[in-house]
Amino acid sequence: MSEKKIYDVIIIGGGPIGLACGIEAKKKGLSYVIIEKGCLVNSLYNYPMNMTFFSTSEKLEIGGVPFISHNSKPTRAEALEYYRRVTTTWELDIKLYEKVKSVQKTDTFAIKTDKGNYQSKHVILSTGFYDLPFLLNVKGENLSKVKHYYDEPHPYFGQKIVVIGAANSAVDVALETYRKGAEVTMVIRHEAINPRVKYWVLPDIENRIKESSIKAYFSSSIAEIREHEVDIMTPEGLVTIENDFVLAMTGYQPSFPFLEGMGIEIGKDNMKTPVHNPETMETNVSGLYLAGVVCGGLQTNKWFIENSRVHAEVIVENIVSG
């Protein structure tokens, strides 16, 4: 299909911040559409099934719709239900399972997807970062036993697994799979567990390592992965262990080529921060805005739902007043 209509704004990304942008656009009477390449709030859907948010429910609210949770901190399932309710309450115009292929600026923005073409006066990019994992770049990483995403512990019962990483995701995976019957080995490139791990979890993982319930190789890295073994480079030399699965919780990154293809400049700082005005969220491309975690480049622990919801109001106000 092809759209002849010229929208006031097209929002790329149907996560919580993309939905918030759609709500603000609707409140201001702007014509808009949200385009999401996967399901609604796709990143949240891909979180582990048993995940609990760090934040309380009111900090995840958007559009004035109350988020009622059974506990002090909501679960993934509750969040999915909540954002479905937000979308229907506001009757948001959202196109799911439609991937944006390119965005080109002339007099207006031409947006090409795998299903059609659109035109818009403004574009808001709210794509998150959960699609591109940091790769290990080692031999054997392409084996089916290597996972960069974690769902639930049950498949790893009775299995020898390696968990790579030392931040919250890796620690959660190590503890959960261990308690569901996996033999867990952690491979950590630093000298200790990340001190920013949730304060109520940090003593748990440190004690499990101390008592050898979970084996940990610090200041170490994966050298090679084979069907039934893994080589680990440790300070004492190369160690080979038996292995059934590798869970690489190494983090994720935005698609910088996608951003650069729109004309967005990427900063020279270590975090590769996309160039934008922090007061308006507008990039170096006039009329093209960033919202949510994508603003931080590689610093994916800077922006969350609770502190980037405001981006929607800031951007739409800038569009309306501009």
C-alpha positions in Angstrom: 0.0 0.0 0.0 1.0 3.6 -0.4 -0.2 6.6 1.5 -0.9 9.8 -0.4 -1.7 11.6 2.9 1.0 13.9 4.4 1.0 13.3 8.1 2.0 16.0 10.6 4.2 13.4 12.3 5.1 9.8 11.9 6.4 7.9 15.0 8.8 5.0 14.4 8.6 2.5 17.2 5.6 1.3 19.2 7.1 1.0 22.6 5.9 2.9 25.6 7.6 6.2 24.6 6.3 5.8 21.0 2.8 5.4 22.4 3.3 8.4 24.6 4.3 10.4 21.5 1.2 9.3 19.7 -1.0 10.3 22.7 0.6 13.8 22.8 0.1 14.2 19.0 -3.5 13.2 19.3 -4.1 15.6 22.2 -2.7 18.4 20.1 -4.9 17.5 17.1 -2.0 16.4 14.9 -2.4 13.8 12.2 0.0 10.9 13.0 0.7 7.2 12.7 2.9 4.9 14.8 4.8 2.3 12.8 6.2 -0.7 14.7 8.2 -3.5 13.1 7.0 -6.1 15.7 4.2 -6.5 18.1 2.9 -3.8 20.4 5.7 -2.8 22.9 7.9 -5.3 21.2 11.0 -4.8 23.4 8.9 -5.4 26.6 7.4 -8.5 25.0 11.0 -9.9 24.5 11.9 -9.4 28.1 12.2 -12.6 30.2 8.7 -14.0 31.0 9.2 -13.8 34.8 10.7 -10.3 34.8 9.8 -7.7 37.4 10.4 -4.0 36.7 12.7 -2.0 38.9 10.2 0.9 38.9 6.8 1.1 40.6 3.8 1.1 38.3 3.0 4.8 38.5 6.4 5.7 37.0 5.5 3.6 33.9 2.2 5.3 33.3 1.5 7.3 30.2 -1.5 9.2 28.8 -3.1 9.6 32.2 -4.2 5.9 32.3 -3.7 4.4 35.8 -1.4 1.4 36.0 -2.6 -0.8 38.8 -0.2 -3.6 39.8 -0.8 -6.5 42.3 2.6 -5.8 43.9 4.8 -2.8 44.5 6.7 -3.4 41.3 4.8 -4.6 38.2 5.6 -7.7 36.2 6.2 -8.0 32.4 2.7 -9.6 32.0 1.1 -6.6 33.8 3.0 -4.2 31.7 1.9 -5.8 28.5 -1.7 -5.7 29.6 -1.3 -2.1 30.7 0.1 -0.8 27.3 -2.6 -2.8 25.4 -5.2 -0.9 27.5 -3.5 2.4 26.9 -3.5 1.8 23.1 -7.2 0.9 23.1 -8.2 3.7 25.5 -6.6 6.3 23.4 -7.6 4.5 20.1 -4.1 5.0 18.8 -3.4 4.7 15.1 -0.6 2.1 15.1 0.6 -0.2 12.4 2.2 -3.4 13.7 4.6 -5.8 12.0 5.6 -3.2 9.5 9.3 -2.5 9.3 10.6 1.0 8.3 13.3 0.5 5.6 14.4 4.1 5.0 13.6 7.7 5.9 14.6 10.4 3.4 14.1 14.2 3.8 13.2 16.5 0.9 10.5 19.0 1.4 8.8 16.4 3.6 9.9 13.1 4.9 9.5 10.1 2.7 9.2 6.9 4.8 9.5 3.6 3.1 8.4 0.4 4.9 8.2 -3.2 3.8 4.5 -2.7 3.3 4.2 0.8 1.8 5.2 4.4 1.6 4.3 7.4 3.7 4.9 11.1 3.8 5.2 13.3 6.9 6.2 16.8 7.9 8.0 15.5 11.0 9.4 12.2 12.2 9.9 10.9 15.8 12.4 8.1 16.2 11.6 6.0 19.3 13.1 2.6 18.4 14.8 1.6 21.6 17.9 -0.6 21.4 16.8 -4.2 22.1 17.3 -5.5 18.5 21.1 -5.7 18.1 23.0 -7.6 20.7 26.7 -7.0 21.3 28.4 -10.0 19.7 31.2 -12.0 21.2 33.0 -12.3 17.8 34.4 -15.7 18.6 34.4 -19.0 16.7 31.2 -20.9 17.3 29.0 -18.0 18.2 26.7 -18.9 15.3 25.9 -22.3 16.9 22.2 -22.7 17.9 23.1 -23.3 21.5 24.3 -19.7 21.8 21.5 -17.3 22.9 21.6 -13.5 23.1 18.1 -13.4 24.5 16.7 -15.1 27.6 13.1 -16.1 28.1 12.6 -18.6 30.9 14.7 -21.1 33.0 12.9 -24.3 32.2 14.8 -25.3 29.1 18.1 -25.3 31.0 17.1 -27.7 33.7 19.8 -30.3 34.1 22.0 -28.5 31.6 25.5 -27.1 31.8 25.2 -23.5 30.9 27.6 -20.5 30.6 26.3 -17.1 31.4 28.4 -14.2 30.0 28.2 -10.9 31.7 28.1 -9.4 35.2 25.3 -6.8 35.1 21.6 -7.2 36.1 20.5 -9.3 33.2 23.4 -11.8 33.5 23.0 -12.0 37.3 19.2 -12.6 37.1 19.7 -15.3 34.5 22.5 -17.0 36.5 20.4 -17.1 39.7 17.2 -18.1 38.1 18.6 -21.0 36.0 20.7 -22.2 38.9 17.5 -22.4 41.1 15.7 -24.3 38.4 18.3 -27.0 38.2 21.0 -25.8 35.8 24.8 -26.1 36.4 25.8 -22.5 36.0 29.2 -21.0 35.1 29.6 -17.3 34.7 32.3 -15.7 32.5 33.0 -12.1 33.6 35.5 -9.8 31.9 35.9 -7.6 35.0 37.3 -8.4 38.4 34.0 -8.5 40.2 30.2 -8.5 39.7 29.0 -5.1 38.5 28.4 -3.0 41.7 25.3 -1.4 40.0 23.5 -4.8 40.2 20.2 -4.4 42.2 21.2 -4.0 45.8 18.9 -6.8 47.0 20.3 -9.2 44.4 24.1 -8.5 44.7 24.6 -10.3 48.0 22.7 -13.3 46.6 25.0 -13.8 43.6 28.1 -13.1 45.6 27.2 -15.7 48.2 26.3 -18.3 45.5 29.7 -17.7 43.9 31.5 -17.8 47.3 29.9 -21.2 48.2 30.7 -22.5 44.6 27.0 -23.1 43.9 27.7 -21.0 40.8 31.1 -21.1 39.3 32.6 -17.8 38.1 35.7 -16.9 36.1 36.6 -13.3 36.6 38.9 -11.2 34.3 38.0 -13.8 31.7 36.5 -14.1 28.2 35.2 -16.7 25.9 37.8 -17.9 23.4 35.9 -20.5 21.4 32.5 -22.3 21.5 32.0 -25.8 20.3 29.0 -28.1 20.3 29.8 -29.7 23.7 32.6 -27.5 25.1 33.6 -23.9 25.7 37.1 -22.5 25.9 37.6 -19.7 28.5 40.6 -17.5 28.6 41.4 -16.8 32.2 44.3 -15.1 34.0 45.7 -18.6 34.7 45.5 -19.6 31.0 43.0 -21.4 28.8 40.3 -23.5 30.5 38.0 -25.9 28.7 34.7 -26.9 30.2 31.8 -29.1 29.2 28.8 -27.0 28.0 25.3 -27.4 26.6 24.2 -23.7 26.3 25.8 -20.3 26.2 23.6 -17.3 27.3 25.4 -14.2 26.3 23.9 -11.4 28.3 26.3 -8.8 26.8 23.8 -6.0 26.2 22.3 -4.4 23.2 22.9 -1.3 21.0 20.9 0.9 18.6 21.1 0.4 14.8 23.6 3.2 14.1 23.5 2.5 10.3 19.7 3.1 10.4 20.2 6.4 12.1 23.0 7.5 9.8 20.9 6.5 6.8 18.4 9.2 7.9 21.2 11.8 8.0 21.5 11.8 11.8 25.1 12.6 12.9 26.6 10.2 15.5 28.8 11.9 18.1 32.5 11.3 18.5 32.1 10.5 22.3 32.6 7.1 23.7 28.9 6.5 23.9 28.3 7.4 20.2 25.5 9.7 21.3 23.3 10.7 18.3 23.5 14.5 17.8 20.3 16.2 19.1 19.2 19.2 21.0 18.4 18.1 24.6 15.9 20.9 25.1 13.8 20.0 22.0 15.0 16.5 21.2 15.4 17.6 17.6 18.4 16.1 15.7 20.7 17.8 13.2 18.1 16.9 10.6 15.3 19.6 10.9 12.0 18.0 11.8 13.5 14.7 12.9 13.4 14.0 16.6 14.7 11.3 19.1 12.7 10.0 22.0 13.5 7.5 24.7 16.6 5.3 25.1 17.8 5.8 21.5 18.9 9.3 22.6 21.8 7.8 24.7 23.6 5.9 21.9 25.6 3.1 23.7 24.6 4.5 27.1 21.5 2.3 27.3 21.3 2.7 31.1 20.6 6.4 30.9 17.0 6.6 29.6 14.1 4.5 30.9 10.3 4.8 30.6 10.1 6.8 33.8 12.6 9.5 32.8 11.9 9.7 29.1 8.1 9.9 29.1 8.6 13.7 29.1 10.2 13.5 25.7 6.8 13.1 24.1 5.5 16.3 25.5 8.7 18.2 24.7 8.8 17.1 21.1 5.1 17.6 20.3 5.1 21.0 21.9 8.1 21.9 19.8 6.3 20.7 16.6 3.2 22.7 17.4 5.0 25.9 18.3 7.5 25.6 15.4 
